[in-house]
Amino acid sequence: MRNFRELEIWKRSFKLVDKVYEESDSLPKDERYGLTSQIRRSAVSIPSNIAEGCSRRTNKDFARFLEIAIGSAFELETQLLIAIKRKMLDGVRMEPIMNELNQIQKMVNAFHRSLK
């Protein structure tokens, strides 16, 4: 069993959740149960699945949770792009978050490959 708190991918994705929550506060109130909720759930899912994967006994099981985390990361990226395109979020303000998200995607993907 691994300590998820020691993994850089968990630390960075955990910090990303705070940033996503802060930015999603500015989304329209009528999106509270729509896009806002989806964005937040996707963001939370990334470190959550990394943490849950750490509890698994085999690399194969852990790799499956990393696949879910990667999926959530791409889902989050898509949702943020939709919000930017719809002018609900400012693209310039979101650039650092999008860059960090892309780095996390690459890191999780590389870690996933290393487990095979």
Backbone as a ProteinNet text record, in pm:
[ID]
protein_1_A
[PRIMARY]
MRNFRELEIWKRSFKLVDKVYEESDSLPKDERYGLTSQIRRSAVSIPSNIAEGCSRRTNKDFARFLEIAIGSAFELETQLLIAIKRKMLDGVRMEPIMNELNQIQKMVNAFHRSLK
[TERTIARY]
84.3	0	89.6	54.7	132.2	67.4	147.9	95.1	66.8	-59.3	-96.3	-50	-41	-0.2	143.4	221	360	375.1	270.4	276.7	259.1	352.5	346.1	219.2	175.6	53.3	-68	-68.6	-180.3	-173.3	-54.7	-38.9	-83	-37.7	-70.3	-218.2	-275	-417.1	-504.3	-457.7	-529.2	-532.4	-418.6	-413.1	-499.5	-504.2	-585.2	-732.8	-778	-918.6	-952.4	-865.3	-890.5	-901.7	-811.7	-813.4	-941.6	-981.5	-1103.1	-1225.5	-1230.5	-1342.8	-1348.4	-1233.8	-1229.3	-1281.4	-1233.7	-1276.5	-1421.9	-1466	-1603.9	-1706	-1659.5	-1750	-1808.3	-1735.8	-1781.8	-1878	-1903.2	-1998.3	-2139.3	-2223.5	-2360.5	-2433.1	-2514.4	-2587.6	-2679.4	-2730.8	-2819.4	-2742.8	-2609.3	-2527	-2484.2	-2531.6	-2491.2	-2510	-2620.8	-2647.9	-2614.6	-2557.3	-2517.9	-2366.8	-2315.3	-2173.1	-2085	-2126.1	-2046.6	-2028.9	-2135.7	-2131.4	-2044.5	-2058.4	-1978.9	-1830.3	-1798.6	-1658.4	-1597	-1667.7	-1615	-1601.7	-1699.1	-1691.2	-1574.6	-1552.3	-1439.7	-1307.3	-1295.6	-1171.5	-1145.5	-1247.2	-1234.2	-1200.9	-1251.7	-1230.5	-1084.8	-1007.1	-867.1	-786.8	-772.4	-694.7	-764.2	-895.7	-968.4	-936.1	-932.3	-901.2	-755	-667.5	-526.2	-513.8	-580.6	-575.9	-635.7	-750.4	-812.4	-726.1	-664.3	-575.6	-458.5	-411.1	-299.5	-335	-461.9	-503.1	-508.2	-496.1	-505.5	-375.1	-386.4	-270.9	-182.5	-240	-159.8	-145.3	-38.1	-17.9	-129.2	-180.3	-288.3	-412.7	-445.7	-561	-535.8	-415.9	-380.5	-388.6	-339.7	-341	-484.1	-578.4	-718.5	-769.1	-734.2	-777.5	-706.8	-584	-515.7	-583.2	-634.4	-710	-834.5	-900.2	-1018.9	-979.1	-867	-818.2	-786.4	-723.2	-691.9	-822.1	-918.2	-1047.9	-1112.8	-1106.8	-1163.3	-1089	-958.5	-878.9	-919.1	-941.4	-983.4	-1128.1	-1209.8	-1347	-1344.8	-1262.4	-1250.4	-1203.1	-1103	-1053	-1164.4	-1242.7	-1353.3	-1455.5	-1490.7	-1589.9	-1539.4	-1410.8	-1353.8	-1351.5	-1318	-1318.8	-1458.9	-1559.5	-1698	-1731	-1693.8	-1721.6	-1647.6	-1527.2	-1451.4	-1517.6	-1552	-1615.4	-1747.3	-1822.2	-1951.5	-1934.9	-1808.9	-1774.5	-1822.9	-1832.1	-1864.9	-1738.8	-1626.1	-1495.7	-1403.6	-1312.9	-1218.3	-1100.7	-1078.4	-972	-833.8	-807.9	-676.4	-654.9	-755.8	-745.7	-732.6	-792.8	-793.4	-665.8	-585.6	-465.4	-372.7	-339.5	-252.5	-316	-445.7	-515.5	-513.4	-538.3	-535.6	-395.8	-293.7	-155.5	-123.4	-165.2	-141.3	-217.5	-338.8	-418.1	-349.2	-296.8	-225.8	-101.6	-31.1	86.1	45.1	-63.1	-113.5	-153.9	-219.5	-257.6	-134.3	-29.9	93.2	157.1	158.3	219.3	143.7	10.7	-69.5	-51.6	-49.3	-30.7	105.2	209.8	343.9	349.6	288	286.8	209.5	99.8	20.6	106.1	179.3	266.4	372.4	422	528.7	479.5	351.1	295.9	275.5	279.3	253.4	374.1
-117.4	0	124.8	220	343.7	455.5	552.6	670.9	776.1	795.9	886.2	1029.2	1069.2	1206.4	1236.8	1133.1	1151.7	1161.8	1130.9	1133.7	1276.1	1318.6	1452.5	1471.3	1367.8	1381.3	1404.7	1343.2	1367.1	1508.7	1551.8	1686.3	1793.7	1779.9	1880.6	1877.4	1758.2	1751.5	1797.7	1777.6	1824.9	1978.3	2040.1	2186.9	2239.9	2165.1	2205.4	2215.6	2128.5	2131.5	2268	2321.4	2453.7	2560.3	2557.2	2657.2	2647	2523.3	2501.9	2550.9	2523	2571.5	2724.1	2787.3	2934.1	2991.1	2939.1	2990.7	2957	2840.2	2800.7	2877.9	2945.9	3032.7	3143.3	3180.2	3289.2	3243.2	3114.7	3065.7	3113.8	3128.5	3175.7	3085.9	3149.9	3075.4	2969.2	2992.7	2892.9	2769.5	2773.1	2656.6	2578.2	2621.6	2558.8	2407.3	2360	2216.2	2154.7	2233	2185.6	2182.1	2274.1	2276.4	2295.7	2382.3	2404.7	2274.4	2203.3	2076.3	1973.9	1966.2	1870.8	1903.6	2031.9	2074.5	2037	2065.1	2036.4	1886.6	1810.5	1664.9	1606	1652.9	1603.8	1636.7	1759.7	1801.6	1716.5	1695.9	1617.2	1471.8	1422.5	1283	1249.4	1346.9	1319.3	1275.9	1360.7	1315.3	1202.1	1198.8	1092.7	955.3	944.8	815.6	777.7	876.6	847.5	791.3	854.6	808.7	668.9	645.9	514.4	407.3	440.8	345.9	305.5	398.2	368.3	260.7	244.2	143.9	2.7	-6.7	-138	-214.1	-342.6	-428.6	-454.2	-446.3	-477.7	-353.9	-353.7	-245.4	-240.7	-358.4	-363.8	-291.5	-316.3	-248.4	-98	-61.7	79.3	146.6	79.1	134.5	164.5	80.4	103.3	235.1	264.3	390	509.9	489.9	597	624.1	519.5	537.8	622.7	597.4	675.6	820.8	840.9	976.6	1050.7	981.9	1043.4	1081.8	991.5	1020.4	1143.1	1153.3	1269.9	1397.4	1387.4	1504	1553.4	1461.1	1501.3	1550.3	1492.6	1539.7	1684	1709.8	1844.6	1942.7	1903.1	1991.4	2028	1930	1954.1	2049.9	2028.2	2114	2257.5	2272.7	2407.2	2475.2	2399.1	2455.2	2500.1	2424.2	2463	2593.6	2602.6	2724.4	2844.5	2823.4	2932	2973.2	2873.5	2902.4	2976.6	2940.6	3003.6	3135.7	3176.8	3302.1	3305.1	3187	3178	3191.5	3152.8	3167.7	3241	3319.5	3396.1	3308.6	3297.4	3212	3250.4	3379.3	3425.4	3387.6	3408.3	3370	3219.1	3144.6	2999.2	2935.4	3010.8	2954.6	2882.7	2941.8	2869.3	2738.7	2740.5	2619.5	2513.8	2554.7	2460.5	2402.8	2487.1	2438.7	2337.5	2367.6	2274.5	2144.1	2153.5	2034.7	1949.8	2012	1936.8	1868.2	1933.9	1872.4	1752.8	1767.4	1656.9	1539.4	1567.4	1461	1383.7	1455.3	1390	1308.7	1364	1293.7	1165.7	1174.4	1056	950.8	995	902.6	832.6	907.8	849.2	751.7	789	699.8	571.9	587.7	471.7	375.6	432.5	349.4	278.6	343.2	283.2	164	155.6	44.4	-81.9	-69.4	-185.6	-273.5
0	0	0	-84.4	-97.1	-15.1	22.8	89.7	-17.4	-48.6	-157.3	-131.8	-5.3	27.6	-12.5	-38.1	-80.3	-231.8	-305.2	-451.6	-504.3	-587.7	-645.8	-728.5	-798.2	-879.2	-790.6	-672.5	-580.3	-524.7	-483.4	-426.9	-526.2	-650.1	-750.9	-788.2	-800	-834.6	-717.7	-594.8	-476.9	-475.3	-506.6	-514.3	-628.2	-736.5	-850.6	-812.3	-725.3	-681.9	-622.9	-536.9	-479.1	-585.9	-682	-789.6	-872	-901	-979.5	-902	-772	-690.1	-690.9	-674.4	-673.4	-804.6	-915.5	-1046.4	-1075.9	-1034.4	-1065.6	-981.6	-877.2	-800.8	-888.1	-993.7	-1079.6	-1189.3	-1198.3	-1299.3	-1265.6	-1365.9	-1339.8	-1239.1	-1156.7	-1052.5	-1112	-1232.2	-1293	-1340.7	-1331.4	-1365.5	-1240.7	-1124	-997.5	-1000.5	-1055.1	-1057.5	-1192.8	-1279	-1411	-1423.1	-1501.1	-1533.1	-1409	-1318.5	-1196.7	-1120	-1100.8	-1028	-1101.3	-1232.2	-1310	-1304.4	-1317.1	-1311.3	-1176.8	-1070.9	-937.6	-912.8	-955.9	-937.1	-1015.1	-1136.6	-1216.7	-1149.9	-1099.8	-1033.4	-909.5	-827.9	-704.5	-735.8	-847	-884.7	-912.8	-957.5	-993.1	-870.6	-766.9	-650.8	-574.2	-579.4	-508.8	-565.7	-697.6	-759.1	-743.9	-741.9	-714.4	-572.6	-477.1	-338.4	-324.4	-385.8	-375.6	-440.2	-552.1	-618.6	-530.2	-450	-359.1	-257.7	-230	-131.4	-188.9	-319.3	-384.8	-371.2	-368.9	-342.3	-464.4	-583.2	-701.8	-790.4	-868	-962.9	-1066.8	-1103.7	-1201.9	-1148.6	-1023.3	-963.2	-951.5	-908.8	-897.2	-1034.3	-1136.7	-1272.2	-1317.4	-1278.1	-1316.1	-1257.6	-1133.2	-1072.6	-1135.3	-1180.6	-1251.6	-1385	-1449.9	-1574.4	-1548.9	-1439	-1404.2	-1377.4	-1307.3	-1278.8	-1409.1	-1502.9	-1632.4	-1703.7	-1701	-1762.8	-1701	-1569.8	-1501.7	-1539.2	-1557.3	-1596.1	-1734.6	-1826.8	-1961.1	-1960.5	-1875.6	-1860.1	-1806.8	-1705.8	-1650.7	-1757.5	-1834.4	-1940.1	-2037	-2077	-2170.1	-2110	-1985.6	-1920	-1906	-1873.1	-1863.2	-1999.7	-2103.6	-2239.2	-2279.7	-2241.8	-2270	-2199	-2071.5	-1994.4	-2051.9	-2100.9	-2162.9	-2294.6	-2376.1	-2505.8	-2487.9	-2384.3	-2356.3	-2281.7	-2261.8	-2193.4	-2048	-1988.1	-1845.7	-1760.2	-1818.1	-1753.9	-1849.7	-1795.3	-1875.1	-1916.5	-2046.1	-2098.4	-2049.7	-2037.9	-1992.2	-1845.7	-1763.5	-1621.5	-1604	-1696	-1685.1	-1738.6	-1811.2	-1874	-1774.9	-1658.7	-1564.9	-1513.9	-1494.8	-1449.3	-1559	-1681.2	-1793.7	-1811.7	-1796.8	-1808.3	-1698.6	-1576.8	-1465.8	-1488.8	-1534.6	-1564.6	-1670.1	-1773.7	-1878	-1821.9	-1731.6	-1668.5	-1582.8	-1509.8	-1427	-1515.6	-1627.8	-1721.2	-1766.4	-1802.2	-1846.6	-1735	-1614.5	-1501.3	-1466.1	-1463.4	-1431.8	-1540.6	-1664.5	-1776.4	-1767	-1736.9	-1723.8	-1606.3	-1496	-1379.9	-1411.9	-1483.3	-1525.8	-1610	-1706.7	-1792.3	-1709.4	-1606.2	-1525.2	-1443.6	-1421.9	-1343.2	-1424.9	-1556.1	-1642.5	-1655.9
[MASK]
++++++++++++++++++++++++++++++++++++++++++++++++++++++++++++++++++++++++++++++++++++++++++++++++++++++++++++++++++++

